[in-house]
């Protein structure tokens, strides 16, 4: 069982930056791929980024490439999402998830956090 707790969300102006963190419980953190997803009001949850257990492989949705960076610190059981050049359309609740595959597919993630709100004002 893995429990995930996100933090770091907030209100930021367009063009600004935020760093989201997600701390996981459990001793097998490095064996899990971690993903970030987001859900805007009235929209379906969508993939943002993923990182393999070792941290070597990363994967981004097209709209995040060049602006967002996913990273992890296995010693701290933490995964991060550094978000730069934020846009109003990035406004959403951001969720981290843990699974066995580095993938965009939500149904392959077994554990989910409660989410953290990111609001980007224009």
HUURSUL-V146748 format. One record per residue. N is the residue number from 1. SS is DSSP state (hx for helix, st for strand, lp for the rest). OMEGA is omega in radians with two decimals (999 if undefined). NEAR is the number of other C-alpha atoms within 12 Angstrom. Layout:
# HUURSUL-V146748
n | ss | omega | near
N | SS | OMEGA | NEAR
N | SS | OMEGA | NEAR
This chain:
# HUURSUL-V146748
n | ss | omega | near
1 | lp | 3.13 | 15
2 | lp | 3.03 | 26
3 | lp | -3.06 | 24
4 | st | 3.13 | 31
5 | st | 3.14 | 28
6 | st | 3.03 | 33
7 | st | 3.05 | 27
8 | lp | 3.11 | 27
9 | lp | 3.12 | 30
10 | st | 3.14 | 25
11 | st | -3.12 | 25
12 | st | 3.09 | 25
13 | st | 3.08 | 21
14 | lp | -3.09 | 21
15 | lp | -3.13 | 19
16 | lp | -3.08 | 24
17 | lp | 2.99 | 27
18 | st | 2.99 | 33
19 | st | 3.08 | 29
20 | st | 3.07 | 35
21 | st | 3.07 | 35
22 | st | -3.13 | 40
23 | st | -3.11 | 33
24 | st | 3.01 | 34
25 | lp | 3.04 | 25
26 | lp | -3.05 | 20
27 | lp | -3.05 | 15
28 | lp | -3.07 | 21
29 | hx | -3.05 | 33
30 | hx | 3.12 | 28
31 | hx | -3.10 | 21
32 | lp | 2.85 | 36
33 | st | 3.13 | 41
34 | st | 3.12 | 54
35 | st | 2.98 | 52
36 | st | 3.09 | 53
37 | st | 3.09 | 41
38 | st | 3.11 | 38
39 | st | 3.09 | 26
40 | lp | -3.13 | 24
41 | lp | 3.10 | 17
42 | lp | -3.12 | 10
43 | lp | 3.10 | 12
44 | lp | 3.06 | 13
45 | lp | -3.10 | 22
46 | st | 3.12 | 30
47 | st | 3.06 | 33
48 | st | -3.07 | 39
49 | st | 3.09 | 42
50 | st | -3.14 | 45
51 | st | -3.14 | 38
52 | lp | -3.12 | 31
53 | lp | 3.13 | 30
54 | lp | -3.08 | 23
55 | lp | -3.07 | 26
56 | lp | -3.08 | 16
57 | lp | 3.06 | 21
58 | st | -3.00 | 29
59 | st | -3.05 | 30
60 | st | 2.91 | 27
61 | lp | -3.03 | 24
62 | hx | -3.06 | 14
63 | hx | -3.12 | 20
64 | hx | -3.09 | 29
65 | lp | -3.14 | 19
66 | lp | 3.13 | 17
67 | lp | -3.09 | 25
68 | st | 3.06 | 31
69 | st | 3.06 | 33
70 | st | 3.11 | 38
71 | st | 3.12 | 34
72 | st | 3.06 | 35
73 | st | -3.06 | 24
74 | lp | 3.09 | 27
75 | lp | -3.13 | 17
76 | lp | -3.10 | 19
77 | lp | -3.02 | 29
78 | st | 3.00 | 35
79 | st | -3.07 | 44
80 | st | 2.96 | 37
81 | st | 3.08 | 41
82 | st | -3.08 | 28
83 | st | 3.13 | 36
84 | lp | 3.11 | 24
85 | lp | -3.06 | 25
86 | lp | -3.11 | 29
87 | lp | 3.10 | 26
88 | hx | -3.14 | 19
89 | hx | 3.03 | 23
90 | hx | 3.13 | 38
91 | lp | -3.08 | 29
92 | st | 2.88 | 32
93 | st | -3.10 | 35
94 | st | -3.10 | 41
95 | st | 2.93 | 42
96 | st | -3.08 | 47
97 | st | 3.13 | 47
98 | st | 3.13 | 46
99 | st | -3.07 | 33
100 | lp | -3.12 | 26
101 | lp | 3.06 | 26
102 | lp | -2.95 | 32
103 | lp | 3.04 | 31
104 | lp | -3.03 | 31
105 | lp | -3.08 | 26
106 | hx | -3.05 | 29
107 | hx | 3.08 | 20
108 | hx | 3.06 | 21
109 | st | -3.02 | 27
110 | st | -3.03 | 22
111 | st | -3.08 | 28
112 | st | 2.99 | 31
113 | lp | -3.10 | 30
114 | lp | 3.09 | 22
115 | lp | 3.07 | 29
116 | st | -3.05 | 32
117 | st | 3.02 | 26
118 | st | 3.12 | 37
119 | st | -3.13 | 29
120 | st | -3.13 | 27
121 | st | -3.12 | 19
122 | lp | 999 | 16
